[in-house]
Amino acid sequence: MSSTPDALSLTAPAKINVFLRVLGKRPDGYHDVETLMSPVSVADRLELQPLPAKKIKFTCSDATLPLDETNLVMKALRAFEQRTGVQQGWRIHLEKEIPSGAGLGGGSSDAAAMLRGLNQWQGFPLSEDDLRALACGLGSDVPFFLHGRPCLGTGRGEVVSPAKFPADLPLVLIKPPFGIPTPWAYQHWAGSQELPGVLYAPQLCPWGAMVNDLERPVFQKYTLLPALKRWLLDQAETFAALMSGSGSTVYAVARDPIAANDLAEKAQAWCGETTWVRVATTLGIR
Ligand code: C5P
């Protein structure tokens, strides 16, 4: 977070799921999960500037995103206003780097950054517990992004506690030109089948097992993704490969930073230019 006297600039990092176990469906329609999440170095940027009247001017570098009350940044603003009873005007600019429908938590991270930014601007009227309660109401991943460090998530993912996970792991993030709605992935988890010849089993790594139970339903419908995972695992530069969250991003942990650069170049050539490919690293404690 950085600030000038009249503006705030906030970093909203993406996340990867290092493991994601779905434990079962709950009476409220959500699924109980156990997941390890780490923030990564790819990030959106949220700029906040107060305006004199109660006017909201919201702009975004991505013209395809709705800038109305359905945007999680606006939902965060409304939740904050309602909780504090304070309403004022804002110029909000969102510089998007994290793709949508990617399983990288972009919208959730933007919402958490908005909550943190508003609270800072207004002199911290809300406690950490208050912010966490607002974050829970905005989405299962939002509380994780308030922490800004690797965390274990339980419940529907919103009960987060700090976890040990290495910083600076070299990653390649690959998101094909389609997104996956999270509700769809969870709805199809029960009864989904494994495809033959695809590695779903936990990949044992020095930092723990990497596995994602949502790969099963998602790979059945979006068959490019298991092909991409298989391709990544066949590359000498790859240490491990997994889908993040509900997809569509599949990421590789590379053997070292040079291998990550080489792998990203090969992946871009293999997938074509409509696929989003980024080299990144895991983030430790800020
Ligand atoms: O909490 P969030 O708004 O991100 O969740 C979006 C949808 O994903 C939920 O409405 C639900 O259908 C599904 N979901 C779930 N179990 C979770 C998280 C999300 O079933 N743990």
Residues whose N, C-alpha, C, O or C-beta is under 5 A from the ligand:
A	BS01	C5P	G29 Y30 H31 V33 L138 G139 S140 D141 R156 G157 T182 P183 Y186
